[in-house]
Amino acid sequence: MSVAGSRSATDEQFAEFVRTHTAALLRTGYLLTRDAGDAEELVQDTLVWLYPKWSQVAEAEHQLAYVRKAVVNRFLAGRRRMSATEVRYDPTLERFTDQPERRDQTAEVDERLAIWAELGELSERQRAAIVLRFFHDLPDDEVAQVLECRVGTVRSLISRSLSALRRRGSFADDGTGSAYLRNVR
């Protein structure tokens, strides 16, 4: 096979991956950055960074996990870091949810905004651990692989994060907060 033919096959594999998995990567980026524009930049920068190395990604057993880890690592490296104290209302948040309508939509929005603001007060590593554990439902050992730390560190990050969120009152043990994270679209 010629170099041009090989390059064309690689380009097609990359394009197919992007078509198939961009929405999932954007949701992860959105939960990490808390901003739709920053999420798009984070995912785009990650994909641009990975493109020249796509043959390595293509050889990975779990390509989506490989790319998701790259997104988290680029977020933690601070490429597109937002101020931890800045809280913005983002009307595009509504396009990421598809929960059934409830009678008291104001209370639901207030609850989401409270959880959203409190997630923003966590450190980047804590937020990444929460997103990977509750949004992606990854077990602690897989979260540890993505964050490149020990399982005990992951459990500590999650425990401290949940304690902080519970103290603030919106991430209750009744599943309110975790249900919100799982239903972000």
N, C-alpha and C positions, 0 to 999 in steps of 0.2 A: 504494500500500500504506500502510496506517495505521501510526502509530508503534507501536501495540500489536502489530500483525502483524509488523513489522520486529523488534521486541524478542523476540517469540516465536521467530522464525527464528534470531536470534542465540543465544538461550538453547538452542535445540535443537542448533545447531552446537557450542556450548561443551560441552553435555552429551555429545554424541557423541564429541568429542575426548577428554574425560575418561574415558569408558568404554573407548575404544580404547587410550589411551596412558598411563594411570596406572601400570600395572605397570612399564613401561619407565622412566618418570620416577622411580618409587620405587627401582628398582635403581640408577639413577644417584645419587640422593640418598643411598642407603645406602652406596655406595662412597665418596662424598664425606664424609659425616658419621660413618660407621662405627657408626651406631646406628639401629635400625629406627624408634624413636619420633621421633628427630630428623629422619630422612629423611621420615617422614610429615608432620611439621610444615613442613619446608622446601618440600616439593612443594605442600602445601595453601596455605601462605602465598604461594607463587609464583602458584598458580592464582587465589587470591582477589585478588591484586594485579593480575593480567592481565585478570580478568573485565570490568572497566569499559572496557578497551581492546581487547576481543575482536575488534572489527571490524578493527583493525590486524593482529591475529594471523591472522584469517581471510583477509586479503589477501596474507599472506606466501606466497612460493612453497613453502617447506618449513616448515609449521607446527610439526612436532615439533622441528626444529632451532631454531626461534625460541624455543619454550618451554624446551627444554633449555638454551639459552644463558641464559635468564632464571633458571633454577634454579642454574646455575653462578655467575652473577653475584651472586645473593642469598646463596649460600654464601660466596663470596669477600668479600662485604661484611660478613660476620660476624654475620648475623641470628641464627643458631643455632649459633655456634661452640662446639665442645667444647675442652677443654684438650688441647693436643697431646701432653701426657705421660700423660694418662689412658688406660688400656687396660682395657676391660671385656670379659668373656666374654658374648656375646649368644647365648643358645640359639636365637633366631629365625634366626640365620645358617643353621642347618640347613634351614629352609624355603626358602631362596634357592638352594640347590644341588640339582642332580639328576644328580650324577655316579654312574656305576655303582659298585656295591659292590666293594671291593677286599679282598684278604686282610688287609692290615695297616691297618685303619682308624685305629688310634691314631697311626701315623706320618703318615697323611694329615691328621688333625685337628691334630697338632703343627705340621705344615708350614703349614697354613692359618692357624693362630694366629700363627705366626712372621711370615708375610707380612703378616697383618692388623696386627700390632703395629708392624711396620716401616713400613707405609704411614702409620700414625698419627704417625710421627716426621718425616714430610715436611712442608714448609710447605703451606698450603692451595693455593697456586698450583701447586706441584709435584704435589700429589695430583690436582688438577683436570686437569692436563696428562696425567698417567699414565692416569687414568680415561677421558678423552676419546680418547686415542690407542690404548690397549690394550683397553678394554672396548667402546667404540663403534667401534673401528677407523677413526677419522677420520684423514684425511691431515693433515700438519702445517699446511697452509694453512687448513683448516677449524678446526683447534684454535686457530690464531692468531686467526681471526675471532671465535670464542667468547670467548677470553681477552682480546680487543682488544689484541693486541700483534703484533710482527713474527714472521715464520716463524723467523728466527734465534733469537729469544727462546724460542720453543717448543722448538726443537731443543736449546737450552742447558738449559732446564728439564728436559726428558726425559733428556738426557745426564747431568746432575748427579744427578737422582733415581735413575736406574738405577745409576750409579756408587755412590751411597750404599747402595742396596739390595744391590748385589753385594758390597760391602765387608762388609756384615753377614751375607751368606752364604745368604739364602733365595730371592733372586730371581736364579736362575742363568741363564746363557745358553742352557741346554738347554730353555728355554721353560716351566719350572715356574711361575714367577710370572705370566707373561702368560697361560698356560693357565688359571690360577686366576681371573684377572680376567675372562677371556672366558666362563667357565662359571658365574659368579655368577648365580643366578636369583632 
